[in-house]
Amino acid sequence: MSTLPTLTADQAYQAMRAFLEAYWARGGRTDEQIAILLSGMTGGAGETADPAMWGDWIEAIGVVTGFRLPEL
């Protein structure tokens, strides 16, 4: 089995979005909650449409890895 690549936070976020889009498409695009979530995740130029969602993503990374952004 090959080793999985290490992703940046942005790459991991984009992978999660692609995973959810594929899940939604396979389900016939019937789940309104996933559609709402995806619309907030999809922005332009590597950004989210909902800036708070990026903070939620960084927090989720922290839950798994212990990573914390430095306090400003």
C-alpha positions in Angstrom: 0.0 0.0 0.0 1.4 3.4 -0.9 1.8 6.2 1.6 -0.8 9.0 1.4 0.5 12.5 0.7 0.7 15.1 3.4 -1.7 17.9 2.6 -1.7 21.6 3.5 -4.7 22.9 5.4 -6.0 24.4 2.2 -5.6 21.2 0.2 -7.3 19.2 2.9 -10.2 21.6 3.0 -10.5 21.4 -0.8 -10.4 17.6 -0.6 -13.2 17.6 2.0 -15.3 19.9 -0.2 -14.7 17.6 -3.2 -15.6 14.5 -1.1 -18.9 16.2 0.1 -19.7 17.3 -3.5 -19.2 13.7 -4.8 -21.3 12.3 -1.9 -24.1 14.8 -2.7 -24.0 14.0 -6.4 -24.2 10.3 -5.7 -27.2 10.9 -3.5 -29.1 12.6 -6.4 -28.4 16.1 -5.0 -31.4 15.8 -2.7 -29.9 16.7 0.6 -30.5 20.4 1.1 -28.3 20.6 4.2 -25.3 19.4 2.2 -26.1 21.9 -0.6 -26.2 24.7 1.9 -22.9 23.6 3.4 -21.3 23.3 0.0 -22.5 26.8 -1.0 -20.7 28.2 2.1 -17.5 26.3 1.3 -17.3 27.3 -2.3 -15.6 30.6 -2.9 -13.2 32.0 -5.4 -9.4 31.9 -5.5 -9.0 29.4 -2.7 -11.3 31.2 -0.3 -14.6 30.2 1.3 -17.8 32.0 0.6 -18.3 32.0 4.4 -15.1 33.2 6.1 -16.2 31.8 9.5 -16.2 28.3 7.9 -12.4 28.5 7.4 -12.0 29.2 11.1 -14.2 26.2 11.9 -11.9 24.1 9.6 -8.7 25.3 11.4 -10.4 24.5 14.7 -11.2 21.0 13.4 -7.6 20.5 12.4 -6.7 21.6 16.0 -9.0 19.0 17.5 -7.2 16.2 15.5 -3.6 17.5 15.7 -3.4 19.9 18.6 -2.6 22.7 16.2 -3.5 26.2 17.4 -3.2 29.5 15.6 -1.1 32.0 17.5 -3.1 34.6 19.5 -3.0 38.0 17.9 
